[in-house]
Amino acid sequence: MKLPRRNFLHLAAGAAALPAASRIAWAQTYPARPVRIIVPIAPGGASDILGRLIGQWLSERLGQPFIIDNRPGAGGNIGTETVVRAPPDGYTLLMVGTFSAINATLYDKLNFNFIRDTAPVAGVLRGPYVAVVNPSVPAKSVTEFIAYAKANPRKLNMASAGTGTGGHIAGELFKMMAGVDLIHVPYRGGGPAFNDLIAGQVQVMFATTVGSIGYIRAGRLRALAVTTATRSDALPDIPTVGEFVLDYEASNWFGVCAPKATPAEIVEKLNKEINAGLADPKIKTRLADVGGTALSGSPADFGRLIAEETEKWSKVVKFAGIKAE
């Protein structure tokens, strides 16, 4: 049987519209079951803290549990690969951060390309690292610390949460620009690094505000400077490194990504809800208390930040000759 041309075109147009209609319907009913947020860093770190904060908000807003699943290892690459290989259906998300951009250059052979294989969803927080020293170090400012380090080359130990972490690379940038020779001592996470810094086994660390601000306020560590271009509202009396080392700037950032090819409607829905959370007074206060500012914006905005940071830190990794352990 032949269909009249008008009927045929009507049916063809309806068939073409079905995929788009089904995607929209899918996004409207999403999530229909629990969602995993993979945190590729050990529990207790900034990624874990922020992941739980955002996960709780999304659970309350969207009516399904957003479950934190810690998958540490290989500087965050094990958890990242888990998400890259997951179905792109919005039910597996990834907490990302500065380490994600650094790893793209730090590791010679990865089973994924971070920028190519993930879809940016939303930024969450951007904040400074803080150059903190054990109180026994006889330096009250960046200028005094540089002079002390130059007078004692290779006698001062710089702790980090691990080779290639944001704090490590921020420290390497400082070494490069200030012309000082510090011995890098990597740890398996921020907790052990802080323990040895407080005990005086190591002398300096470029730490996240999330992890260090409690120790600073308690007087257990001395803050010399923050690494962002402007001072931190959480530590208003602490200068920036750039006030002493011209053009120095480093910051840590965190956000959420999904597997590539996750439907745009689901990405947009998550982006909208995360941005709503970042505008919530309670969450804003929590972020400010740990020295960060909300990194709200579109998925495209977050994607541009990731690309810019990947390019910036690749130069530092290559210049310093840093290799993954």
KEGUBA-188529 format. One record per residue (C-alpha): residue in one letter; x, y, z; residue number from 1. Coordinates in steps of 0.2 Angstrom, whole numbers, always signed. Layout:
residuo A | xx X | yy Y | zz Z | num NUM
...
***
This chain:
residuo M | xx +0 | yy +0 | zz +0 | num 1
residuo K | xx +7 | yy +17 | zz -5 | num 2
residuo L | xx +5 | yy +31 | zz +8 | num 3
residuo P | xx +0 | yy +49 | zz +2 | num 4
residuo R | xx +15 | yy +60 | zz +1 | num 5
residuo R | xx +8 | yy +71 | zz +15 | num 6
residuo N | xx +5 | yy +56 | zz +27 | num 7
residuo F | xx +22 | yy +49 | zz +23 | num 8
residuo L | xx +31 | yy +66 | zz +28 | num 9
residuo H | xx +21 | yy +67 | zz +43 | num 10
residuo L | xx +26 | yy +50 | zz +49 | num 11
residuo A | xx +44 | yy +53 | zz +45 | num 12
residuo A | xx +44 | yy +69 | zz +55 | num 13
residuo G | xx +36 | yy +60 | zz +69 | num 14
residuo A | xx +49 | yy +46 | zz +69 | num 15
residuo A | xx +63 | yy +59 | zz +68 | num 16
residuo A | xx +57 | yy +68 | zz +83 | num 17
residuo L | xx +55 | yy +52 | zz +94 | num 18
residuo P | xx +74 | yy +51 | zz +100 | num 19
residuo A | xx +74 | yy +69 | zz +105 | num 20
residuo A | xx +57 | yy +67 | zz +114 | num 21
residuo S | xx +63 | yy +51 | zz +123 | num 22
residuo R | xx +79 | yy +60 | zz +129 | num 23
residuo I | xx +69 | yy +75 | zz +136 | num 24
residuo A | xx +57 | yy +63 | zz +145 | num 25
residuo W | xx +72 | yy +53 | zz +151 | num 26
residuo A | xx +79 | yy +69 | zz +158 | num 27
residuo Q | xx +63 | yy +74 | zz +166 | num 28
residuo T | xx +62 | yy +58 | zz +176 | num 29
residuo Y | xx +80 | yy +57 | zz +180 | num 30
residuo P | xx +86 | yy +51 | zz +192 | num 31
residuo A | xx +75 | yy +36 | zz +194 | num 32
residuo R | xx +87 | yy +26 | zz +205 | num 33
residuo P | xx +103 | yy +30 | zz +216 | num 34
residuo V | xx +117 | yy +39 | zz +208 | num 35
residuo R | xx +135 | yy +36 | zz +212 | num 36
residuo I | xx +148 | yy +50 | zz +214 | num 37
residuo I | xx +165 | yy +43 | zz +212 | num 38
residuo V | xx +178 | yy +52 | zz +222 | num 39
residuo P | xx +195 | yy +46 | zz +216 | num 40
residuo I | xx +204 | yy +52 | zz +231 | num 41
residuo A | xx +205 | yy +44 | zz +249 | num 42
residuo P | xx +191 | yy +49 | zz +261 | num 43
residuo G | xx +194 | yy +65 | zz +271 | num 44
residuo G | xx +202 | yy +75 | zz +258 | num 45
residuo A | xx +194 | yy +91 | zz +249 | num 46
residuo S | xx +187 | yy +81 | zz +235 | num 47
residuo D | xx +178 | yy +69 | zz +248 | num 48
residuo I | xx +172 | yy +83 | zz +259 | num 49
residuo L | xx +165 | yy +93 | zz +244 | num 50
residuo G | xx +158 | yy +77 | zz +235 | num 51
residuo R | xx +148 | yy +73 | zz +251 | num 52
residuo L | xx +142 | yy +91 | zz +252 | num 53
residuo I | xx +135 | yy +92 | zz +234 | num 54
residuo G | xx +129 | yy +74 | zz +235 | num 55
residuo Q | xx +118 | yy +78 | zz +250 | num 56
residuo W | xx +111 | yy +93 | zz +242 | num 57
residuo L | xx +107 | yy +83 | zz +226 | num 58
residuo S | xx +99 | yy +69 | zz +236 | num 59
residuo E | xx +87 | yy +82 | zz +244 | num 60
residuo R | xx +83 | yy +91 | zz +228 | num 61
residuo L | xx +81 | yy +76 | zz +216 | num 62
residuo G | xx +74 | yy +63 | zz +228 | num 63
residuo Q | xx +86 | yy +49 | zz +225 | num 64
residuo P | xx +102 | yy +45 | zz +235 | num 65
residuo F | xx +118 | yy +52 | zz +228 | num 66
residuo I | xx +131 | yy +40 | zz +235 | num 67
residuo I | xx +149 | yy +44 | zz +238 | num 68
residuo D | xx +160 | yy +30 | zz +231 | num 69
residuo N | xx +179 | yy +32 | zz +236 | num 70
residuo R | xx +190 | yy +25 | zz +223 | num 71
residuo P | xx +208 | yy +31 | zz +227 | num 72
residuo G | xx +224 | yy +26 | zz +218 | num 73
residuo A | xx +236 | yy +31 | zz +205 | num 74
residuo G | xx +234 | yy +50 | zz +209 | num 75
residuo G | xx +215 | yy +49 | zz +205 | num 76
residuo N | xx +217 | yy +39 | zz +189 | num 77
residuo I | xx +209 | yy +23 | zz +195 | num 78
residuo G | xx +192 | yy +32 | zz +200 | num 79
residuo T | xx +193 | yy +43 | zz +184 | num 80
residuo E | xx +194 | yy +27 | zz +173 | num 81
residuo T | xx +180 | yy +19 | zz +182 | num 82
residuo V | xx +169 | yy +34 | zz +177 | num 83
residuo V | xx +176 | yy +35 | zz +159 | num 84
residuo R | xx +171 | yy +17 | zz +156 | num 85
residuo A | xx +154 | yy +18 | zz +164 | num 86
residuo P | xx +138 | yy +19 | zz +154 | num 87
residuo P | xx +134 | yy +38 | zz +150 | num 88
residuo D | xx +117 | yy +38 | zz +158 | num 89
residuo G | xx +120 | yy +50 | zz +172 | num 90
residuo Y | xx +120 | yy +37 | zz +186 | num 91
residuo T | xx +139 | yy +38 | zz +188 | num 92
residuo L | xx +147 | yy +55 | zz +191 | num 93
residuo L | xx +165 | yy +60 | zz +195 | num 94
residuo M | xx +172 | yy +73 | zz +207 | num 95
residuo V | xx +187 | yy +81 | zz +198 | num 96
residuo G | xx +200 | yy +94 | zz +203 | num 97
residuo T | xx +217 | yy +102 | zz +199 | num 98
residuo F | xx +224 | yy +84 | zz +200 | num 99
residuo S | xx +214 | yy +79 | zz +185 | num 100
residuo A | xx +222 | yy +93 | zz +174 | num 101
residuo I | xx +239 | yy +89 | zz +181 | num 102
residuo N | xx +238 | yy +70 | zz +178 | num 103
residuo A | xx +235 | yy +73 | zz +159 | num 104
residuo T | xx +254 | yy +78 | zz +158 | num 105
residuo L | xx +261 | yy +69 | zz +173 | num 106
residuo Y | xx +257 | yy +51 | zz +167 | num 107
residuo D | xx +264 | yy +46 | zz +151 | num 108
residuo K | xx +252 | yy +32 | zz +147 | num 109
residuo L | xx +234 | yy +33 | zz +153 | num 110
residuo N | xx +220 | yy +22 | zz +147 | num 111
residuo F | xx +209 | yy +38 | zz +144 | num 112
residuo N | xx +211 | yy +56 | zz +139 | num 113
residuo F | xx +203 | yy +66 | zz +153 | num 114
residuo I | xx +197 | yy +81 | zz +142 | num 115
residuo R | xx +191 | yy +70 | zz +127 | num 116
residuo D | xx +182 | yy +56 | zz +138 | num 117
residuo T | xx +173 | yy +66 | zz +151 | num 118
residuo A | xx +159 | yy +79 | zz +150 | num 119
residuo P | xx +160 | yy +94 | zz +161 | num 120
residuo V | xx +144 | yy +96 | zz +172 | num 121
residuo A | xx +148 | yy +110 | zz +185 | num 122
residuo G | xx +161 | yy +118 | zz +195 | num 123
residuo V | xx +160 | yy +118 | zz +213 | num 124
residuo L | xx +174 | yy +127 | zz +222 | num 125
residuo R | xx +190 | yy +137 | zz +218 | num 126
residuo G | xx +202 | yy +142 | zz +232 | num 127
residuo P | xx +220 | yy +145 | zz +236 | num 128
residuo Y | xx +233 | yy +134 | zz +243 | num 129
residuo V | xx +242 | yy +140 | zz +258 | num 130
residuo A | xx +260 | yy +140 | zz +261 | num 131
residuo V | xx +261 | yy +134 | zz +279 | num 132
residuo V | xx +276 | yy +130 | zz +289 | num 133
residuo N | xx +280 | yy +122 | zz +306 | num 134
residuo P | xx +281 | yy +135 | zz +320 | num 135
residuo S | xx +299 | yy +130 | zz +323 | num 136
residuo V | xx +304 | yy +138 | zz +306 | num 137
residuo P | xx +311 | yy +155 | zz +309 | num 138
residuo A | xx +302 | yy +164 | zz +295 | num 139
residuo K | xx +287 | yy +175 | zz +298 | num 140
residuo S | xx +285 | yy +180 | zz +279 | num 141
residuo V | xx +288 | yy +174 | zz +262 | num 142
residuo T | xx +303 | yy +185 | zz +260 | num 143
residuo E | xx +311 | yy +178 | zz +276 | num 144
residuo F | xx +307 | yy +160 | zz +271 | num 145
residuo I | xx +315 | yy +163 | zz +254 | num 146
residuo A | xx +331 | yy +170 | zz +263 | num 147
residuo Y | xx +331 | yy +155 | zz +275 | num 148
residuo A | xx +329 | yy +142 | zz +261 | num 149
residuo K | xx +343 | yy +150 | zz +251 | num 150
residuo A | xx +354 | yy +150 | zz +266 | num 151
residuo N | xx +350 | yy +132 | zz +269 | num 152
residuo P | xx +349 | yy +124 | zz +252 | num 153
residuo R | xx +342 | yy +106 | zz +251 | num 154
residuo K | xx +340 | yy +106 | zz +270 | num 155
residuo L | xx +321 | yy +110 | zz +270 | num 156
residuo N | xx +308 | yy +97 | zz +267 | num 157
residuo M | xx +292 | yy +101 | zz +257 | num 158
residuo A | xx +278 | yy +89 | zz +261 | num 159
residuo S | xx +264 | yy +85 | zz +249 | num 160
residuo A | xx +249 | yy +74 | zz +248 | num 161
residuo G | xx +258 | yy +65 | zz +234 | num 162
residuo T | xx +268 | yy +67 | zz +219 | num 163
residuo G | xx +258 | yy +77 | zz +206 | num 164
residuo T | xx +245 | yy +83 | zz +218 | num 165
residuo G | xx +240 | yy +101 | zz +216 | num 166
residuo G | xx +249 | yy +106 | zz +232 | num 167
residuo H | xx +265 | yy +98 | zz +225 | num 168
residuo I | xx +264 | yy +107 | zz +208 | num 169
residuo A | xx +260 | yy +123 | zz +217 | num 170
residuo G | xx +276 | yy +120 | zz +227 | num 171
residuo E | xx +286 | yy +116 | zz +212 | num 172
residuo L | xx +280 | yy +132 | zz +204 | num 173
residuo F | xx +286 | yy +142 | zz +219 | num 174
residuo K | xx +303 | yy +134 | zz +219 | num 175
residuo M | xx +305 | yy +138 | zz +201 | num 176
residuo M | xx +300 | yy +156 | zz +203 | num 177
residuo A | xx +308 | yy +160 | zz +220 | num 178
residuo G | xx +324 | yy +151 | zz +215 | num 179
residuo V | xx +324 | yy +140 | zz +231 | num 180
residuo D | xx +329 | yy +122 | zz +232 | num 181
residuo L | xx +317 | yy +112 | zz +243 | num 182
residuo I | xx +317 | yy +93 | zz +245 | num 183
residuo H | xx +300 | yy +86 | zz +240 | num 184
residuo V | xx +293 | yy +73 | zz +252 | num 185
residuo P | xx +277 | yy +65 | zz +245 | num 186
residuo Y | xx +264 | yy +56 | zz +257 | num 187
residuo R | xx +250 | yy +45 | zz +253 | num 188
residuo G | xx +237 | yy +59 | zz +257 | num 189
residuo G | xx +235 | yy +75 | zz +266 | num 190
residuo G | xx +232 | yy +67 | zz +283 | num 191
residuo P | xx +249 | yy +59 | zz +285 | num 192
residuo A | xx +258 | yy +75 | zz +277 | num 193
residuo F | xx +250 | yy +86 | zz +290 | num 194
residuo N | xx +254 | yy +74 | zz +304 | num 195
residuo D | xx +273 | yy +75 | zz +300 | num 196
residuo L | xx +272 | yy +94 | zz +297 | num 197
residuo I | xx +265 | yy +97 | zz +314 | num 198
residuo A | xx +278 | yy +85 | zz +321 | num 199
residuo G | xx +292 | yy +95 | zz +313 | num 200
residuo Q | xx +298 | yy +80 | zz +302 | num 201
residuo V | xx +295 | yy +91 | zz +287 | num 202
residuo Q | xx +295 | yy +110 | zz +287 | num 203
residuo V | xx +284 | yy +117 | zz +273 | num 204
residuo M | xx +268 | yy +112 | zz +263 | num 205
residuo F | xx +257 | yy +120 | zz +250 | num 206
residuo A | xx +241 | yy +114 | zz +257 | num 207
residuo T | xx +222 | yy +117 | zz +253 | num 208
residuo T | xx +213 | yy +128 | zz +264 | num 209
residuo V | xx +200 | yy +115 | zz +267 | num 210
residuo G | xx +213 | yy +104 | zz +275 | num 211
residuo S | xx +224 | yy +117 | zz +284 | num 212
residuo I | xx +213 | yy +131 | zz +290 | num 213
residuo G | xx +209 | yy +122 | zz +306 | num 214
residuo Y | xx +227 | yy +120 | zz +310 | num 215
residuo I | xx +231 | yy +138 | zz +306 | num 216
residuo R | xx +217 | yy +144 | zz +317 | num 217
residuo A | xx +223 | yy +133 | zz +331 | num 218
residuo G | xx +241 | yy +139 | zz +330 | num 219
residuo R | xx +248 | yy +122 | zz +325 | num 220
residuo L | xx +254 | yy +128 | zz +309 | num 221
residuo R | xx +260 | yy +146 | zz +303 | num 222
residuo A | xx +252 | yy +152 | zz +287 | num 223
residuo L | xx +265 | yy +163 | zz +276 | num 224
residuo A | xx +254 | yy +166 | zz +261 | num 225
residuo V | xx +240 | yy +161 | zz +250 | num 226
residuo T | xx +243 | yy +156 | zz +232 | num 227
residuo T | xx +229 | yy +165 | zz +223 | num 228
residuo A | xx +230 | yy +182 | zz +215 | num 229
residuo T | xx +220 | yy +190 | zz +228 | num 230
residuo R | xx +219 | yy +187 | zz +247 | num 231
residuo S | xx +207 | yy +175 | zz +255 | num 232
residuo D | xx +191 | yy +181 | zz +264 | num 233
residuo A | xx +194 | yy +166 | zz +276 | num 234
residuo L | xx +212 | yy +172 | zz +280 | num 235
residuo P | xx +211 | yy +191 | zz +277 | num 236
residuo D | xx +227 | yy +195 | zz +286 | num 237
residuo I | xx +238 | yy +182 | zz +276 | num 238
residuo P | xx +246 | yy +190 | zz +261 | num 239
residuo T | xx +247 | yy +182 | zz +243 | num 240
residuo V | xx +263 | yy +174 | zz +237 | num 241
residuo G | xx +262 | yy +186 | zz +222 | num 242
residuo E | xx +265 | yy +201 | zz +234 | num 243
residuo F | xx +283 | yy +194 | zz +236 | num 244
residuo V | xx +286 | yy +183 | zz +220 | num 245
residuo L | xx +280 | yy +193 | zz +205 | num 246
residuo D | xx +266 | yy +185 | zz +195 | num 247
residuo Y | xx +265 | yy +169 | zz +205 | num 248
residuo E | xx +247 | yy +162 | zz +205 | num 249
residuo A | xx +240 | yy +145 | zz +209 | num 250
residuo S | xx +223 | yy +139 | zz +214 | num 251
residuo N | xx +214 | yy +123 | zz +218 | num 252
residuo W | xx +197 | yy +119 | zz +210 | num 253
residuo F | xx +184 | yy +105 | zz +211 | num 254
residuo G | xx +169 | yy +101 | zz +201 | num 255
residuo V | xx +159 | yy +87 | zz +194 | num 256
residuo C | xx +160 | yy +78 | zz +177 | num 257
residuo A | xx +151 | yy +63 | zz +169 | num 258
residuo P | xx +156 | yy +51 | zz +155 | num 259
residuo K | xx +157 | yy +58 | zz +138 | num 260
residuo A | xx +140 | yy +56 | zz +128 | num 261
residuo T | xx +130 | yy +58 | zz +144 | num 262
residuo P | xx +114 | yy +66 | zz +137 | num 263
residuo A | xx +115 | yy +85 | zz +137 | num 264
residuo E | xx +98 | yy +86 | zz +145 | num 265
residuo I | xx +104 | yy +77 | zz +161 | num 266
residuo V | xx +120 | yy +87 | zz +161 | num 267
residuo E | xx +110 | yy +103 | zz +161 | num 268
residuo K | xx +98 | yy +97 | zz +175 | num 269
residuo L | xx +113 | yy +92 | zz +186 | num 270
residuo N | xx +122 | yy +109 | zz +182 | num 271
residuo K | xx +106 | yy +119 | zz +187 | num 272
residuo E | xx +104 | yy +109 | zz +203 | num 273
residuo I | xx +122 | yy +111 | zz +208 | num 274
residuo N | xx +122 | yy +130 | zz +204 | num 275
residuo A | xx +106 | yy +131 | zz +215 | num 276
residuo G | xx +116 | yy +123 | zz +229 | num 277
residuo L | xx +131 | yy +134 | zz +227 | num 278
residuo A | xx +119 | yy +149 | zz +229 | num 279
residuo D | xx +111 | yy +142 | zz +245 | num 280
residuo P | xx +116 | yy +152 | zz +260 | num 281
residuo K | xx +121 | yy +137 | zz +270 | num 282
residuo I | xx +133 | yy +130 | zz +257 | num 283
residuo K | xx +140 | yy +147 | zz +253 | num 284
residuo T | xx +144 | yy +149 | zz +271 | num 285
residuo R | xx +152 | yy +132 | zz +272 | num 286
residuo L | xx +163 | yy +135 | zz +256 | num 287
residuo A | xx +168 | yy +152 | zz +263 | num 288
residuo D | xx +173 | yy +145 | zz +280 | num 289
residuo V | xx +186 | yy +133 | zz +271 | num 290
residuo G | xx +193 | yy +148 | zz +261 | num 291
residuo G | xx +184 | yy +144 | zz +244 | num 292
residuo T | xx +172 | yy +153 | zz +233 | num 293
residuo A | xx +158 | yy +145 | zz +223 | num 294
residuo L | xx +163 | yy +140 | zz +205 | num 295
residuo S | xx +146 | yy +142 | zz +197 | num 296
residuo G | xx +143 | yy +143 | zz +179 | num 297
residuo S | xx +138 | yy +133 | zz +164 | num 298
residuo P | xx +146 | yy +116 | zz +158 | num 299
residuo A | xx +155 | yy +125 | zz +145 | num 300
residuo D | xx +162 | yy +137 | zz +157 | num 301
residuo F | xx +169 | yy +123 | zz +168 | num 302
residuo G | xx +176 | yy +115 | zz +152 | num 303
residuo R | xx +186 | yy +130 | zz +148 | num 304
residuo L | xx +193 | yy +131 | zz +165 | num 305
residuo I | xx +198 | yy +113 | zz +164 | num 306
residuo A | xx +207 | yy +116 | zz +147 | num 307
residuo E | xx +216 | yy +131 | zz +153 | num 308
residuo E | xx +222 | yy +123 | zz +169 | num 309
residuo T | xx +228 | yy +107 | zz +159 | num 310
residuo E | xx +238 | yy +118 | zz +148 | num 311
residuo K | xx +245 | yy +129 | zz +163 | num 312
residuo W | xx +251 | yy +114 | zz +173 | num 313
residuo S | xx +258 | yy +104 | zz +159 | num 314
residuo K | xx +271 | yy +118 | zz +157 | num 315
residuo V | xx +276 | yy +117 | zz +176 | num 316
residuo V | xx +277 | yy +98 | zz +175 | num 317
residuo K | xx +288 | yy +98 | zz +160 | num 318
residuo F | xx +299 | yy +111 | zz +166 | num 319
residuo A | xx +302 | yy +103 | zz +183 | num 320
residuo G | xx +304 | yy +86 | zz +175 | num 321
residuo I | xx +291 | yy +78 | zz +187 | num 322
residuo K | xx +287 | yy +60 | zz +184 | num 323
residuo A | xx +273 | yy +49 | zz +192 | num 324
residuo E | xx +279 | yy +37 | zz +205 | num 325
***
